Amino acid sequence: MTNFEKMYLRVAKQIIQRCHGAIKITKHGKIIEVYDTKRHIWSHGLAGLIIKEECRNANLREWEFAHVRTFVIQELLKKSN
């Protein structure tokens, strides 16, 4: 695992921790809903916003957001099994 992958995984775990694991996904790995504890709401479109906020806090570039998103989905699918 390269340093970038470790950083993406760390940010993905921060996102899951921020939502307390309250992220609903499909079997195919599409994010449906997210519960944000800072805003106290369930939302369909909030997943992208949370990912962007956490990636910007980690000083990642916009093209790296998609990599973090895949790591979030992989972690959630690993936990569901």
Secondary structure as the mmCIF struct_conf table of DSSP 4:
data_model
#
loop_
_struct_conf.conf_type_id
_struct_conf.id
_struct_conf.beg_label_comp_id
_struct_conf.beg_label_asym_id
_struct_conf.beg_label_seq_id
_struct_conf.end_label_comp_id
_struct_conf.end_label_asym_id
_struct_conf.end_label_seq_id
HELX_RH_AL_P HELX_RH_AL_P1 ASN A 3 ARG A 18
TURN_TY1_P TURN_TY1_P1 CYS A 19 GLY A 21
STRN STRN1 ILE A 23 ILE A 25
TURN_TY1_P TURN_TY1_P2 LYS A 27 HIS A 28
BEND BEND1 GLY A 29 GLY A 29
STRN STRN2 ILE A 31 ASP A 36
TURN_TY1_P TURN_TY1_P3 THR A 37 HIS A 40
STRN STRN3 ILE A 41 SER A 43
BEND BEND2 HIS A 44 GLY A 45
HELX_RH_AL_P HELX_RH_AL_P2 LEU A 46 ASN A 57
TURN_TY1_P TURN_TY1_P4 ALA A 58 ASN A 59
HELX_RH_3T_P HELX_RH_3T_P1 GLU A 62 GLU A 64
HELX_RH_AL_P HELX_RH_AL_P3 PHE A 65 SER A 80
#
